[in-house]
Amino acid sequence: MKIGLMLSLVYFVAFPPQGLTQIVVNPPLLGRPAVPPSIVFPNPGQQFVGAPISVPAHATSGPPVTISSQTRSVCTVSGQTVSFLAEGICTLTASQSAADFDVAAPVSQSFNVDPMYMTNAMLSHSLLAPGDPSRLQRLIRKARAGEPVTIACIGGSITEGLTATDPGHRYMGRLASWWPTVFPRSSVTIVNAGVGATGSTYGALRLQRDVLSTNPDLIIVEFAVNDPAKNPGIYQDTYEGLVRQILDSPQHPAVILLFMTKFALPMDEATLTAQGWQSPIGANYNVPMVSFFDAIAPELTDGTIALSDITSDDAHPNNLGHAYVGLFLANVIQNVIDEYPDGVSPSPIPPTANPMYSTDFEFTTLQDGTGGEGMPLDPVSNQGWTALPTGTDPVFGYAPGGLQSSTPGSTLDFVVAGDQILIGDLNYGGPVGQISVSVDGQPATIIDSFYQEQPGVWWRRLAPVLQNGAKTTHSVHIVLLSTHAAGSTGTTFRILCIGTGGAQAQ
């Protein structure tokens, strides 16, 4: 026979002369963690009137975090979305509350809210073309279902975020902050494939590696400043090839073409942005297009917004400039949200239109440096050239790596496939030299590496050495010359990459 014993634990403490007092020890509170909880609430940093953000505050354990505003005349909170009403200092407090849990100590953050002049006209002018909505509808359906999405961008130093103070203030960071304000159940991953000092020539070659390989749901393309505003030449082919690569990729991502601008008064579209020749390509494929130039030029012209308000140089937007871009991009998506009822199937994706210029760069190859940026430069013969990894440049520590020589007569030989061939070099306003490039034994092309526009500055230039050739493999022979351009004093040359277009069907 089993006998069960129930024992009650009772403590008796003597307090003479009153006698005995019984004290019962209560069990611990339910849900109390072994380690006290804490709240993680990063300071959002500088914000702007009229540009809401989602605040990523959370606790290490216990009940959910509640965000409240201590300065409601400046900022208000709904859930974890913060709206900014007026210029001033916004103070937010993140806290927990529960009767039977240990809770973390509240955490407060204060930051500046700066003016952001915005009119309906600016927002309207920013939408150069709404384009076909079918691809964005698929993005929206996915987000409404609470699924994670990936948004990628490709461009130059503007997209890279050169003069933004931190990633959250880049235009993609602003778009990421806006995303949960409309899709609170859908997480967003940002892929920033911006590379400074590059145009669509390099962009078309690296799109598959840097962007399409991440399986994005939306791609934003920004090359209107780094592609030439006038006389685009091969850039028309590379820009169109990049767009066609996106449209014809198996995942069918949405695409928005973004046309940024340099900053100078008077605001002249013909000299400050490539929008004039890029936008007809976008129109040919009926894709959404955003014009930063069209939105901001009238305000800069009449003095409502000063150049110093949105840029610290002549080419790159500051935090406020990026905030505008983020709102303009969000506006494109919001317009489709407003016109696309929940529960309705997306419109069919139309077939890709016939090319406006060419399909030369819809299929590409790329050998790219020696600094971990993809398939390395792989010559079949190398006489006198040394591999220089990215980040080891003696003048520009951050410059891209490649094969470099200062000894005239040094040679390289490559075998590549395609009907277009581009050679990338470090175009530098310093002591650099020249190479001759011969394809299949034909008369050589001379490439000069001296960047005459800005001494002391480098640029990743890609020069065509074969255009409209045969769709086959080609032998490329490179020789470092003893000559150099007027203004240069040396013979150093760095080859960054070699790429081809028309690489399909060899």
C-alpha positions in Angstrom: 0.0 0.0 0.0 1.3 3.4 -1.0 0.8 6.2 1.4 1.0 9.8 0.1 2.1 12.5 2.5 1.2 16.2 2.0 3.6 18.4 3.8 2.9 22.1 4.4 5.9 24.3 4.8 5.2 26.7 7.7 7.7 29.0 9.3 7.3 30.0 12.9 9.0 33.1 14.2 8.9 33.9 17.9 8.1 37.4 19.0 7.8 37.2 22.8 5.8 38.0 24.7 3.1 38.0 22.0 3.7 34.3 21.2 4.0 32.7 17.9 3.3 34.3 14.5 2.8 32.2 11.3 4.3 33.5 8.1 3.5 31.8 4.8 6.1 32.0 2.0 4.2 32.9 -1.2 5.2 31.3 -4.6 7.1 33.5 -7.1 5.1 35.6 -9.5 4.1 33.7 -12.7 6.2 34.5 -15.7 9.1 36.1 -13.8 12.2 35.5 -15.8 15.5 34.4 -14.3 17.2 37.5 -15.7 15.4 40.9 -15.4 14.1 42.2 -18.7 15.4 45.2 -20.5 14.1 47.4 -23.3 16.0 47.8 -26.6 15.1 51.2 -28.0 17.7 52.8 -30.3 17.5 56.5 -30.8 15.9 57.1 -34.2 18.1 60.2 -34.8 17.1 63.2 -36.9 13.6 63.1 -38.4 11.4 65.3 -40.5 7.9 66.8 -40.3 5.4 64.8 -42.3 7.6 61.6 -42.7 6.3 58.9 -40.4 8.6 56.1 -39.2 8.1 52.7 -37.5 10.0 52.6 -34.2 11.8 49.2 -33.6 11.5 49.0 -29.8 11.3 45.7 -28.0 12.0 44.0 -24.7 14.3 41.1 -24.0 11.4 39.3 -22.3 8.0 39.8 -20.8 5.0 41.7 -22.1 5.1 43.8 -25.3 6.6 47.3 -25.3 4.4 50.3 -25.6 5.6 53.5 -27.1 4.3 56.8 -25.9 5.0 60.4 -26.8 6.0 62.9 -24.1 5.8 65.8 -26.7 2.5 65.4 -28.5 2.6 68.8 -30.1 5.7 67.6 -32.0 5.1 63.9 -32.4 2.3 61.4 -31.9 2.3 57.6 -31.7 -0.1 54.9 -33.0 1.2 51.4 -32.1 4.9 51.7 -33.1 4.3 54.2 -35.8 5.4 57.7 -35.0 4.1 60.7 -36.9 5.9 64.1 -36.8 3.7 67.1 -36.6 5.9 70.1 -36.0 9.5 71.2 -35.7 11.0 70.6 -32.3 12.3 67.9 -30.0 10.4 64.7 -29.9 10.7 62.6 -26.8 9.4 59.0 -26.9 9.2 56.5 -24.0 9.2 52.8 -24.4 7.8 50.9 -21.4 6.2 47.6 -20.3 3.2 47.2 -18.1 1.8 44.0 -16.4 0.5 43.1 -13.0 2.1 39.6 -12.6 5.3 40.1 -14.6 8.6 41.7 -13.8 8.9 44.6 -16.2 11.8 46.5 -17.6 12.7 50.0 -16.6 11.3 52.5 -19.2 13.6 53.9 -21.8 13.2 57.4 -23.3 14.8 58.8 -26.4 14.8 62.4 -27.6 15.8 63.7 -31.1 15.3 66.6 -33.4 12.3 66.9 -35.8 13.3 69.3 -38.5 11.1 71.1 -41.1 10.2 69.3 -44.3 8.5 71.5 -46.8 6.1 69.3 -48.9 3.2 70.2 -51.2 0.8 68.1 -53.2 2.4 69.6 -56.3 5.8 68.2 -55.3 4.4 64.7 -54.7 2.4 64.9 -58.0 5.5 66.1 -60.0 7.6 63.3 -58.4 5.5 60.6 -60.1 6.7 60.9 -63.7 4.7 57.8 -64.7 2.7 55.3 -62.7 3.4 52.5 -65.1 1.8 49.1 -65.2 0.8 48.1 -61.7 0.8 44.3 -62.1 4.2 43.6 -60.5 3.6 46.0 -57.6 0.2 44.4 -57.0 2.1 41.1 -56.4 4.4 42.8 -54.0 1.4 44.3 -52.1 -0.6 41.0 -52.1 2.5 39.3 -50.5 2.8 42.1 -47.9 -0.9 42.0 -47.0 -0.6 38.3 -46.3 2.1 39.1 -43.8 4.9 37.5 -45.8 8.4 38.9 -45.7 9.5 40.9 -48.7 12.9 42.0 -50.1 13.4 45.4 -51.7 16.7 46.0 -53.6 18.3 49.1 -55.1 21.1 49.5 -57.6 22.8 52.7 -58.4 25.8 54.9 -57.6 27.0 56.8 -54.6 23.6 58.4 -54.1 22.1 55.0 -53.5 25.1 53.9 -51.6 24.3 56.8 -49.3 27.5 58.8 -49.4 26.4 61.9 -47.5 23.5 60.4 -45.4 24.6 60.3 -41.8 23.6 56.6 -41.4 21.8 53.8 -43.2 18.5 54.8 -41.7 18.6 58.2 -43.3 19.4 56.8 -46.8 16.4 56.8 -49.1 16.1 53.0 -48.8 16.2 53.4 -45.0 13.4 55.9 -45.2 11.4 53.5 -47.4 12.1 50.7 -44.9 10.8 52.9 -42.0 7.6 53.6 -44.0 7.0 50.0 -44.9 5.6 48.7 -41.5 3.4 51.8 -41.2 1.3 50.3 -44.0 2.2 46.6 -43.7 2.7 45.9 -40.0 2.8 42.1 -40.4 5.3 42.1 -43.3 9.0 42.4 -42.5 11.2 44.0 -45.1 14.8 43.2 -46.0 16.8 45.9 -47.8 19.5 45.0 -50.3 21.6 48.1 -51.0 23.6 47.5 -54.2 24.8 51.0 -54.6 28.4 51.4 -55.7 29.9 54.8 -55.8 31.5 56.2 -59.0 29.7 53.8 -61.2 27.1 54.0 -64.0 24.7 51.6 -65.7 27.7 50.2 -67.7 28.9 48.5 -64.5 25.4 48.1 -63.2 24.2 46.0 -66.1 27.2 43.7 -65.7 26.8 43.2 -62.0 23.0 43.2 -61.7 22.6 39.4 -61.6 25.4 39.0 -59.0 24.5 41.8 -56.7 20.7 42.1 -57.0 18.8 39.4 -58.9 20.6 36.7 -56.9 18.9 37.9 -53.7 15.4 37.2 -55.3 14.0 40.7 -54.6 10.3 41.6 -54.9 11.1 45.2 -55.9 14.1 46.8 -57.5 14.8 50.5 -57.6 17.2 51.7 -60.3 19.1 54.9 -59.9 21.7 55.9 -62.5 20.5 59.3 -63.7 23.4 61.2 -62.2 26.3 58.9 -63.0 25.2 58.1 -66.5 25.9 61.1 -68.8 23.2 63.7 -69.2 24.1 64.2 -72.9 25.5 62.0 -75.6 24.8 58.7 -73.8 26.3 56.4 -76.4 26.7 52.9 -75.0 24.9 53.9 -71.8 21.6 53.7 -73.7 22.3 50.0 -74.4 23.5 49.2 -70.8 20.6 51.0 -69.1 18.1 49.3 -71.4 19.8 46.0 -70.9 19.6 46.4 -67.1 15.9 47.1 -67.3 15.3 44.1 -69.5 17.3 41.8 -67.2 14.9 42.8 -64.4 11.7 42.4 -66.4 12.7 39.1 -67.9 14.1 37.5 -64.7 12.2 34.4 -63.5 11.0 36.0 -60.2 9.3 38.8 -62.1 10.2 41.6 -59.5 8.5 45.0 -59.6 10.8 47.8 -60.8 10.8 51.6 -60.2 13.1 53.8 -62.2 14.4 56.7 -60.0 15.8 59.8 -61.7 18.0 61.8 -59.4 19.8 65.1 -60.3 22.9 67.1 -59.6 22.3 70.4 -57.8 23.0 73.7 -59.4 21.1 76.9 -60.3 19.6 77.2 -62.8 18.1 73.7 -62.6 18.7 72.6 -66.2 17.5 69.0 -66.9 19.6 68.8 -70.0 22.9 69.1 -68.1 22.1 67.8 -64.6 20.3 64.5 -65.1 20.1 61.7 -67.6 16.3 61.6 -67.1 15.8 63.0 -70.6 17.0 59.9 -72.3 16.5 57.3 -69.6 12.7 58.0 -69.1 11.8 57.2 -72.7 13.3 53.7 -72.1 11.1 53.4 -69.0 8.1 54.6 -71.0 8.8 51.9 -73.6 8.5 49.2 -71.0 5.7 51.0 -69.1 7.3 50.8 -65.7 6.8 53.2 -62.8 9.1 56.2 -62.8 10.0 58.7 -60.0 11.6 62.1 -60.9 13.4 63.8 -58.0 14.4 66.5 -60.5 10.7 67.3 -61.5 9.7 67.4 -57.8 12.5 69.5 -56.5 13.5 71.8 -59.4 10.6 74.3 -59.1 11.1 74.6 -55.3 14.8 75.3 -55.8 14.2 77.7 -58.6 11.8 79.9 -56.7 13.8 79.7 -53.5 11.2 77.9 -51.4 13.9 75.3 -50.8 17.6 76.3 -50.8 20.3 74.1 -52.2 21.9 73.9 -48.8 18.7 72.5 -47.4 19.0 69.3 -49.3 22.6 68.8 -50.4 26.1 69.4 -49.0 27.7 69.3 -52.5 26.6 69.4 -56.1 25.7 65.7 -56.5 24.5 64.0 -53.3 21.3 64.6 -51.2 21.7 65.0 -47.5 19.3 63.5 -44.9 16.5 65.7 -45.9 17.1 65.1 -49.6 17.0 61.3 -48.9 13.8 61.7 -46.9 12.1 63.3 -49.9 13.2 60.4 -52.1 11.8 57.9 -49.6 8.4 59.7 -49.6 8.4 59.9 -53.4 9.0 56.1 -53.7 6.5 55.3 -51.0 3.9 57.4 -52.9 4.3 55.1 -55.9 3.5 52.1 -53.8 0.7 53.8 -51.9 -1.1 54.8 -55.1 -1.2 51.1 -56.1 -2.3 50.1 -52.6 -5.2 52.6 -52.8 -6.4 51.3 -56.2 -5.8 47.6 -55.6 -8.6 46.1 -53.4 -7.6 43.4 -50.9 -8.6 39.9 -52.0 -8.5 40.7 -55.7 -6.1 38.8 -57.9 -3.2 40.8 -59.5 -3.5 41.9 -63.1 -1.5 39.7 -65.5 2.1 40.7 -66.1 2.3 42.0 -69.7 5.0 40.6 -72.0 8.3 42.5 -72.2 8.1 45.2 -74.9 10.4 45.1 -77.9 13.7 46.9 -77.3 14.0 50.6 -77.9 17.7 50.4 -78.6 19.1 46.9 -78.2 19.1 43.7 -76.2 23.0 43.7 -76.1 23.2 43.8 -72.3 20.3 41.6 -71.4 22.9 38.7 -71.1 26.3 39.6 -69.6 29.5 38.2 -68.2 31.8 39.8 -65.6 35.3 39.2 -64.3 35.7 41.7 -61.5 38.9 42.5 -59.6 40.6 40.5 -56.9 38.9 41.9 -53.8 36.1 39.4 -53.1 33.6 41.2 -55.4 32.7 38.1 -57.5 34.5 36.1 -60.2 38.1 37.5 -60.2 39.9 38.7 -63.2 41.2 35.6 -64.9 43.7 36.3 -67.7 45.0 33.4 -69.7 48.4 35.2 -69.7 49.9 37.8 -67.4 53.2 39.4 -67.9 54.0 42.1 -65.4 50.7 42.8 -63.7 50.1 42.5 -60.0 46.9 41.7 -58.1 45.9 44.6 -55.8 43.0 43.6 -53.5 40.2 46.0 -52.7 41.0 48.2 -49.7 44.8 48.1 -50.2 45.2 51.1 -52.5 48.1 53.3 -51.3 46.3 56.5 -52.3 42.6 55.6 -52.0 42.3 52.9 -49.3 38.7 52.2 -50.3 39.3 52.1 -54.1 38.4 48.8 -55.9 41.1 46.2 -56.5 42.3 44.9 -59.8 45.4 44.1 -61.8 47.9 46.9 -61.8 51.2 47.6 -63.5 53.6 50.6 -63.9 56.0 48.9 -66.2 55.5 49.7 -69.9 55.3 46.6 -72.0 53.4 44.6 -69.4 50.8 42.4 -71.1 47.5 40.6 -70.3 45.5 38.3 -72.4 41.8 37.3 -71.9 39.3 35.1 -73.6 35.7 36.3 -73.2 32.4 35.6 -74.9 29.9 38.1 -76.2 29.3 40.7 -78.9 30.2 43.7 -76.7 33.3 44.0 -74.6 34.0 46.6 -71.9 37.2 47.2 -70.0 36.9 48.8 -66.5 39.8 50.9 -65.2 40.5 53.2 -62.2 40.1 56.5 -64.0 42.1 58.8 -61.7 43.2 62.4 -61.8 46.8 61.5 -60.9 50.0 59.9 -62.3 48.4 57.3 -64.5 49.0 55.9 -68.0 47.5 54.3 -71.0 46.9 50.8 -72.5 46.3 49.5 -75.9 43.6 46.9 -76.3 43.4 44.7 -79.4 40.4 42.3 -79.9 41.0 39.3 -82.2 44.2 40.9 -83.6 42.2 44.0 -84.9 43.6 47.5 -84.7 44.0 48.5 -81.0 41.9 50.9 -79.0 43.8 53.3 -76.7 42.4 53.7 -73.2 43.7 56.6 -71.1 43.3 56.3 -67.4 43.6 60.0 -66.6 40.5 61.6 -65.2 40.7 65.1 -66.4 37.5 66.5 -64.9 38.6 66.3 -61.3 42.3 65.9 -60.3 42.7 63.8 -57.2 39.4 62.0 -57.7 38.8 58.5 -59.1 36.0 57.0 -61.1 35.2 53.4 -62.1 35.1 54.0 -65.9 34.1 51.2 -68.3 35.3 51.8 -71.9 34.0 49.8 -74.9 36.7 48.0 -76.9 34.3 45.9 -79.0 30.8 46.9 -80.1 28.4 45.0 -82.3 30.9 42.2 -82.9 30.2 38.6 -83.6 28.4 36.5 -80.9 31.4 34.3 -80.2 34.5 34.1 -78.0 37.1 36.7 -78.5 40.8 37.1 -77.6 41.7 40.4 -75.9 45.3 41.5 -75.8 46.3 44.4 -73.5 49.7 46.2 -73.4 50.7 48.9 -71.0 52.2 51.9 -73.0 55.0 54.2 -72.1 52.9 57.2 -72.9 50.4 59.2 -70.8 47.9 62.0 -71.2 48.8 65.6 -71.0 48.4 66.5 -67.3 49.5 63.1 -66.1 53.0 62.2 -65.0 53.1 58.4 -64.8 52.3 55.1 -66.4 50.4 53.3 -63.7 47.3 51.6 -64.9 44.8 49.5 -62.9 42.3 47.2 -64.7 39.2 46.7 -62.5 37.1 44.4 -64.6 36.3 43.0 -68.0 32.7 42.4 -69.0 30.6 41.5 -72.0 27.2 41.9 -73.4 25.4 39.6 -75.8 26.8 36.7 -73.9 23.9 34.3 -74.7 23.9 31.6 -77.4 27.6 31.1 -78.1 
